[in-house]
Amino acid sequence: MDFGILQQYGPMLLRGFGNTVLCWALGTIFAMALGLLIALVQRYAARWVRWIIQAYIEIIRGTPFLVQLFVLYYGGPLIGLRLDAVPAGLLGLTIYGSPYFAEIFRSGFRAVPVGQIEAARAIGMAELTIVRRILLPLGLVSALPALVNFSIILTKETVILSIITVPELMYQVQRMSTETFRYLEANLVLALFFWALVETISRLGRRLERRITRHLLTERT
Amino acid sequence: MQASQVEIRKVNKFYGPFQALKNVDLTIPPGKVTCLIGPSGSGKSTLLRCINFLEEYDAGEVRIDGQLIGYDAPGRKMSGRKLREMRRSIGMVFQQFNLWPHMTALENVAEGLIRVRGLSKRDAQARAEDALRKVGLGDKMANHPSRLSGGQQQRVAIARAIAMEPRLMLFDEPTSALDPELVGEVLTVMKTLAAEGMTMVVVTHEMGFAAHVADQVAFMDAGELIAAGDPASILHQPQDARIQSFLRTYHERNSF
């Protein structure tokens, strides 16, 4: 193995990693936001709206990300949706991640005891206020570990963006590989980068979890 | 304090084919304590929850100071806004306390004052402090529910309800989830409220409380209201065989 080659390709790989982190962060935030919206609509909307959304969830969860991305990037122009690689990649991540996040939020909401919602209703609190003040804070706490977990899964889904030429780490690694034939070295570097990213996210997640559950640990006797 | 009167007329409630309430008639007089007793599954909690429409009754009427709750007219549901308006003057205390675990005792009590009554943070806090002192928790205001005993949590829940200045208080088995030695402190707070002339409806298994504090005791069995009257007539000279058998079981269980 020869890692000397990295001196030449290092800056390019670093740029790629930067793009990876950026795509992951934005994609995750958008997917989470859409997922939250879906979960709330699922909870309160009319039956036919819920049915349509459920169909969306099933379709997106039932198909590979790679295929969704192809359809979006190469099929989009057919309906006038012409996107550059990066926006297409972000939109793809958002769509792909949203149903999973929606399910995570849904289960988080279900973990909030009905009685605590009823207590709010009983004093005449409006539904939207209940969502904001009771359901969201408590539901998010229950959902947090699963949210972090799926965010970690999404880091590794970003490599698929390379097939629509988003210049993220995988894309750069492939370029380096074909130019130098150093497949192994290039992919080991990629692995190292991802491992560092995931480790960081997971530590931040645990710290956040400790912080927000500080008051919730009920001592049962 | 103005106390509400509740009239329950021919109220029916179904869960699918199961009828939880059968033509229940009961008048809750203003400023008095009414205890609902009866075996579990008899419909007393369901009836209580119909009074603030947490449980939607299917037929009949529940009127609070003459105003129908839950419906504008038979079969036509009331708007959410109107229902919330009515609920503001009805306090409720639950078996499981149902405090919001992410808020301190003070925040639990102030929350409704800020978000429902629209009070400023400072006014709400002052009023919440008063309410907490009233239930004897002046020194626990900064505690989260996880740092309070069951009895203290239930007293916070009572403070949360009375801070809203209700004209009617509903208690759904307020002491059933408590360790026996913590029951007393909650009942004491409830007696104070009763003495102040609050209209109270209490679903309870505490026959002692019913006998000593209630002005009216109503006995339910299998969704029916069997009898209602002053505590002595229901608890000491019950006419109905079902009440006699219920009280016999109660006495047997509580004697040693």
Interface residues (C-beta under 8 A of the other chain):
Chain A: P113 G115 Q116 E118 A119 A120 R121 A122 I123 G124 M125 A126 E127 T129 R133 I134 P137 L138 V141 H215 L216 L217 T218 E219 T221
Chain B: N52 L54 G80 R84 E85 M86 R87 R88 I90 G91 M92 F94 Q96 N98 L99 W100 P101 H102 E111 G112 R115 V116 H144 P145 S146 A157 R160 A161 M164 D179
